[in-house]
Amino acid sequence: MKTTTPPSDVPLTVRRTGNAGLALFASIIVSFLAASSAPTPVYALYAARWHFSPITTTVVFGVYAVVVLAALLVLGRASGHLGSKPVLLTALALQAIAMVVFSEAGGVGALITGRVLQGIATGSALGALGAAMLDIDRERGTRANTIAPGLGSGVGALVSGLVVQYLPAPTHLVYLVFIGVFALQAAGVAVLPDTGDRAPGLRSSLVPELAVPRHLRAPLLTVAPVIFAVWSLGGFYGSLAPALAHELSGSGSAVIGGLGLFVLTVVSSATAVSLGRTPPRALMLCGITLLVVGSLVTLAAVGLSSFAGFFAGTFVSGVGFGAGFQGGMRTVVPLVAEHERAGVLSTVYVVCYLGMGLPAVIAGVLVVHGGGLAAATRDYAWFVVTLALMTLIALSRLKAPAAAGCQDGPPSLCVHGP
């Protein structure tokens, strides 16, 4: 599941594109995130065909998270120097190539190659897309930034599951559909106006900025555990949750395999929108509470082998995800000066994507070398609970920030995660 980066200098004259431009940019975010989650229901087919373990599944997933992070840090500001149109067209071309690699995959190496291409494309394009939507209309662009990532991740997993389950060529057709979507979007981008006003300094923009000013260290350290926790949930639901859903339901349906990620991400996005004006501290407390409750419900469901209980826990965790991430970002963002933004946000993204990839890989190892999938799920749930409680303790000691609410900071940060 992904956020959009808020670069301050995107040269594309998007205001002239109006509603059509906003819809196009939002659709690209949806399709990129949908394509990233499309392999989730297919992993079971790959594992059966190529006889690989859950470790391999989580590594393939984790590679994507690491590459997206690297691309965000290194290429996220390139559009301000190269122009948004070339960046977006290149990203769409890379996504299409990734789909070809997936559709013709003959082993794990091809899956990893496809994930690397997806990661580069997504990480390099999200900044330009997010800023472009804000330039068209700040309010509607903020809303699109909030909804599109989670909607894409969830819909991609569910639609992929439906295609795999009910249509022919399950490991080919879904990727061919995405190729068609990317081609249409590239045609739309190609006709957009581009100012050509490109700032110098491309080489310096490729150097990641990781810096947290002293006055921001306490707030950032306070919210870091819950940000890491909610993104680790996204990693779990994108890698191992399909196998768990199959085990609890006794069904091998690909739809069931993609349903968990769909519920988590769509509920999270809806929560971020509906609670957008809630004070950050209250939002954090709500998110922490529901993360703990959702994790405990999931623990009970695994212990009772309850399929319905698992999805009840997923729903509650989705609300906790949306509230926790939104509250964490809104605790920090209003305190960040414009000249501090790049360094602080780069640090936040490191926390997010490490949370998305690292725990999932460790869980894959535990499935194989520990007590199996159910035991690994229990360990994962307790891990999320521990991080949430750590945040609660730190939050009780943190003084209220000088400014509160996304209206005091860049609205593009008030977004859903994976």
C-alpha positions in Angstrom: 0.0 0.0 0.0 1.9 3.9 -1.0 1.9 7.7 -0.1 2.6 10.5 -2.5 5.6 12.7 -2.1 5.0 16.5 -2.0 7.7 18.1 -4.1 7.5 21.8 -4.2 8.5 22.4 -7.8 6.6 20.5 -10.5 6.8 22.4 -13.8 3.8 20.9 -15.6 1.1 23.5 -16.2 -1.7 21.3 -15.0 -4.2 23.9 -14.0 -5.3 24.1 -17.7 -6.2 20.4 -17.7 -9.0 20.9 -15.2 -11.2 17.9 -14.2 -9.9 15.7 -17.0 -6.3 16.2 -15.8 -7.2 15.5 -12.1 -9.0 12.3 -13.1 -6.1 11.2 -15.2 -3.5 11.7 -12.6 -5.6 10.1 -9.9 -6.2 7.1 -12.2 -2.5 6.7 -12.7 -1.9 6.5 -9.0 -4.8 3.9 -8.7 -3.4 1.8 -11.6 0.2 1.9 -10.3 -0.9 0.8 -6.8 -3.4 -1.7 -8.3 -0.6 -3.2 -10.4 1.6 -3.5 -7.3 -1.0 -5.6 -5.5 -2.1 -7.6 -8.6 0.4 -10.4 -8.0 -0.8 -10.9 -4.4 -3.6 -13.4 -5.2 -1.3 -15.1 -7.8 1.5 -15.9 -5.4 -0.2 -19.2 -4.4 -0.2 -20.3 -8.1 3.5 -19.4 -8.5 4.4 -21.2 -5.3 2.6 -24.4 -6.4 4.1 -24.2 -9.8 7.7 -23.4 -8.9 7.8 -25.0 -5.4 9.0 -22.0 -3.4 8.4 -21.2 0.3 6.8 -18.3 2.1 10.3 -16.8 2.5 10.5 -16.4 -1.3 7.0 -14.8 -1.3 8.0 -12.2 1.3 11.3 -11.5 -0.4 9.6 -10.8 -3.7 7.2 -8.5 -1.9 10.0 -6.9 0.2 12.1 -6.1 -2.9 9.3 -3.9 -4.2 9.1 -1.9 -1.0 12.9 -1.4 -0.9 13.0 -0.3 -4.6 10.0 2.1 -4.2 11.8 3.7 -1.2 15.1 4.1 -3.2 13.2 5.6 -6.2 11.3 8.0 -4.0 14.5 9.2 -2.3 16.6 9.4 -5.4 14.2 10.1 -8.3 11.3 11.7 -6.4 12.3 15.3 -7.2 13.5 14.6 -10.8 10.3 15.9 -12.4 11.2 19.4 -11.3 14.3 19.3 -13.4 13.3 17.0 -16.3 9.6 17.9 -16.6 6.7 15.9 -15.4 5.6 14.6 -18.8 8.9 12.7 -19.5 8.9 11.3 -16.0 5.3 10.1 -16.2 5.7 8.6 -19.7 8.8 6.8 -18.6 7.2 5.5 -15.5 4.2 4.2 -17.5 6.5 2.5 -20.0 8.4 0.8 -17.1 5.1 -0.4 -15.6 4.0 -1.9 -19.0 7.4 -3.7 -19.3 7.0 -5.0 -15.8 3.6 -6.4 -16.8 5.1 -8.2 -19.7 7.8 -9.6 -17.5 5.1 -10.9 -15.1 3.0 -12.4 -17.8 5.9 -14.3 -19.3 7.5 -15.2 -15.9 9.1 -18.6 -15.8 10.6 -18.4 -12.3 11.3 -16.4 -9.2 13.9 -14.3 -11.0 11.3 -12.9 -13.3 9.1 -12.0 -10.4 11.9 -10.1 -8.7 12.7 -8.3 -12.0 9.1 -7.3 -12.5 8.9 -6.0 -8.9 12.1 -3.9 -9.4 10.7 -2.3 -12.5 7.4 -1.6 -10.7 9.2 -0.1 -7.8 11.3 2.3 -9.9 8.2 3.4 -11.9 6.1 3.9 -8.8 8.7 5.7 -6.7 9.7 8.0 -9.5 6.2 9.0 -10.5 4.2 9.5 -7.3 5.8 12.8 -6.4 4.9 14.4 -9.8 1.4 13.0 -9.7 0.6 14.1 -6.2 1.9 17.7 -6.8 0.1 17.9 -10.1 -3.3 17.1 -8.6 -2.7 19.8 -5.9 -1.9 22.3 -8.6 -5.2 21.6 -10.4 -7.3 22.0 -7.3 -5.9 22.0 -3.8 -9.0 20.7 -2.0 -9.9 18.0 -4.6 -6.3 17.1 -5.2 -5.8 16.5 -1.5 -8.9 14.3 -1.4 -7.6 12.4 -4.4 -4.2 12.0 -2.8 -6.0 10.6 0.2 -8.2 8.1 -1.6 -6.3 6.9 -4.6 -3.4 4.9 -3.1 -5.5 2.7 -0.8 -8.2 2.4 -3.4 -5.6 1.2 -6.0 -4.0 -1.3 -3.6 -7.3 -2.8 -2.5 -9.0 -2.9 -5.9 -5.9 -4.3 -7.6 -5.8 -7.3 -5.2 -9.5 -8.0 -5.5 -9.8 -7.6 -9.3 -6.7 -9.8 -9.8 -8.3 -12.4 -7.6 -11.5 -12.3 -9.6 -9.6 -12.6 -12.9 -7.4 -15.4 -11.6 -10.4 -17.3 -10.2 -13.0 -16.9 -13.0 -11.2 -16.1 -16.3 -8.8 -18.1 -18.4 -4.9 -17.7 -18.4 -4.8 -16.7 -14.7 -1.1 -15.8 -14.8 -1.3 -13.8 -18.0 -4.6 -12.0 -18.5 -4.6 -9.7 -15.5 -1.2 -8.3 -16.6 -2.3 -7.8 -20.2 -5.3 -5.8 -18.9 -2.9 -3.5 -17.1 -0.8 -3.0 -20.2 -3.9 -1.7 -22.0 -4.7 0.6 -19.1 -1.1 2.0 -19.0 -1.2 2.6 -22.8 -4.4 4.6 -22.5 -3.0 6.6 -19.7 0.2 7.3 -21.6 -1.9 8.6 -24.5 -3.6 11.0 -22.0 -0.3 12.2 -20.6 1.1 12.8 -24.0 -1.5 15.4 -24.9 -1.1 17.4 -21.6 0.7 20.7 -21.9 4.2 21.0 -20.5 5.7 24.4 -19.7 9.3 23.4 -20.3 10.3 25.5 -17.3 12.8 23.0 -15.8 14.9 24.0 -12.9 18.7 23.3 -13.0 20.4 21.1 -10.5 19.3 17.6 -11.5 22.4 16.0 -10.2 22.0 17.5 -6.7 18.3 16.6 -6.6 19.3 12.9 -6.9 21.1 13.0 -3.5 18.6 11.8 -0.8 18.1 14.2 2.1 17.9 12.5 5.5 17.9 15.1 8.2 15.7 15.7 11.3 16.0 19.1 13.0 16.3 19.0 16.8 12.9 20.4 17.5 11.3 17.6 15.4 13.1 14.6 16.8 10.7 14.1 19.8 7.5 14.2 17.7 9.0 12.0 15.0 10.3 9.4 17.5 6.9 9.4 19.1 5.0 8.6 16.0 7.6 6.4 14.3 6.5 3.1 16.0 2.9 3.4 14.9 3.9 4.4 11.4 6.2 1.4 11.2 3.4 -0.8 12.6 0.7 0.2 10.2 2.9 -0.2 7.2 4.1 -3.6 8.5 0.4 -4.5 8.4 0.3 -3.6 4.7 3.3 -5.8 4.2 1.7 -8.7 5.9 -1.6 -8.4 4.0 0.3 -8.1 0.7 2.5 -11.2 1.2 1.3 -13.8 3.8 -2.3 -12.9 4.5 -3.6 -14.6 1.3 -2.1 -17.9 2.5 -3.6 -17.4 6.0 -7.1 -16.7 4.5 -6.9 -19.9 2.4 -5.9 -21.9 5.5 -8.7 -20.5 7.7 -11.4 -20.8 5.0 -10.3 -24.1 3.7 -10.7 -22.7 0.2 -8.1 -22.1 -2.4 -10.1 -19.3 -4.1 -7.9 -16.5 -5.4 -10.7 -14.0 -4.5 -10.3 -14.9 -0.9 -6.6 -14.5 -1.2 -7.0 -10.9 -2.4 -9.9 -9.9 -0.1 -7.8 -9.3 3.0 -5.6 -6.6 1.4 -8.8 -5.1 -0.2 -10.5 -4.8 3.1 -7.5 -3.4 4.9 -6.6 -0.7 2.4 -10.1 0.5 1.4 -11.2 0.7 5.0 -8.0 2.6 5.8 -8.6 5.1 3.0 -12.2 5.6 4.0 -11.1 6.3 7.6 -8.5 8.8 6.5 -11.2 10.7 4.6 -13.9 10.5 7.2 -11.7 11.5 10.1 -9.7 14.2 8.2 -10.7 17.0 10.5 -10.2 15.1 13.8 -7.4 16.6 15.9 -4.1 14.7 15.4 -3.7 13.5 19.0 -7.3 12.1 19.2 -6.7 10.5 15.8 -3.5 8.9 17.1 -5.3 7.6 20.2 -8.1 6.2 18.0 -5.6 4.5 15.7 -3.5 3.0 18.4 -6.6 1.6 20.2 -8.0 0.1 17.1 -4.7 -1.4 16.0 -4.5 -3.1 19.3 -8.1 -4.3 19.2 -7.8 -5.4 15.6 -4.6 -7.3 16.3 -6.2 -9.1 19.3 -9.3 -10.0 17.3 -6.9 -11.5 14.6 -5.1 -13.4 17.3 -8.3 -14.8 18.6 -9.5 -15.7 15.1 -6.3 -17.6 14.3 -6.6 -19.5 17.6 -10.2 -20.4 16.8 -9.5 -21.0 13.1 -12.2 -18.5 12.4 -12.3 -17.1 8.9 -15.0 -14.5 9.8 -13.0 -13.5 12.8 -10.0 -12.9 10.7 -11.8 -10.5 8.4 -13.4 -8.7 11.4 -9.9 -8.2 12.8 -8.8 -6.9 9.4 -11.7 -4.4 9.2 -10.8 -3.0 12.7 -7.1 -3.0 11.8 -7.9 -1.1 8.6 -9.6 1.7 10.7 -6.6 1.7 13.0 -4.3 1.9 10.0 -6.0 4.9 8.5 -6.3 6.8 11.8 -2.9 5.9 13.1 -1.0 6.9 9.9 -3.1 10.0 9.4 -2.6 11.1 13.0 1.1 10.3 13.0 1.7 12.4 9.9 -0.4 15.3 11.1 1.5 15.3 14.4 4.7 16.0 12.6 3.9 17.8 9.3 2.6 21.1 10.8 5.9 21.5 12.6 8.1 21.1 9.4 9.4 24.3 7.8 9.5 24.3 4.0 13.3 24.1 3.9 13.2 21.1 6.3 10.5 19.2 4.4 12.7 17.0 2.1 15.0 15.8 4.8 12.2 15.0 7.3 9.9 13.4 4.8 12.7 11.2 3.4 13.3 10.0 6.9 9.6 9.2 7.3 9.5 7.3 4.1 12.5 5.2 5.3 10.4 4.3 8.3 7.3 3.5 6.2 9.0 1.3 3.6 11.2 -0.5 6.1 8.0 -1.3 8.0 6.4 -2.5 4.8 9.2 -4.9 3.8 11.4 -6.0 6.7 8.8 -7.5 9.1 7.2 -9.4 6.2 10.4 -11.0 5.2 11.1 -12.0 8.9 7.6 -13.4 9.1 8.3 -15.5 6.0 11.4 -16.9 7.7 9.3 -17.7 10.8 6.7 -19.5 8.7 9.3 -21.9 7.4 11.7 -22.2 10.3 9.4 -21.4 13.2 5.9 -22.7 14.1 4.2 -22.3 10.7 1.8 -19.7 9.3 -0.5 -19.4 12.4 2.4 -19.0 14.8 4.1 -16.4 12.5 0.7 -14.5 12.4 0.5 -14.5 16.2 4.0 -13.1 16.4 3.2 -10.5 13.9 0.1 -9.4 15.7 2.0 -9.1 19.0 4.7 -7.1 17.3 2.0 -4.6 16.0 0.5 -4.4 19.5 3.9 -3.7 21.1 4.7 -0.9 18.7 1.2 0.6 19.2 1.6 0.6 23.0 5.1 2.1 22.6 3.6 5.0 20.7 0.8 5.4 23.3 3.5 5.8 26.1 5.5 8.2 24.1 2.4 10.2 23.1 1.5 10.7 26.7 4.8 12.4 27.3 4.8 14.6 24.2 3.7 18.2 24.5 1.0 19.2 22.1 2.5 20.5 18.8 2.4 24.2 18.0 0.1 23.6 15.0 -2.4 20.9 14.5 -4.2 19.6 11.5 -3.3 19.1 7.9 -4.5 22.6 7.0 -1.4 23.9 8.6 0.9 21.7 6.5 1.1 20.3 3.0 -2.2 18.6 2.4 -0.6 16.0 0.2 0.8 14.4 3.3 -2.6 13.7 4.7 -2.8 10.5 2.8 -3.3 6.8 3.1 -0.3 4.5 3.2 0.5 1.4 1.2 
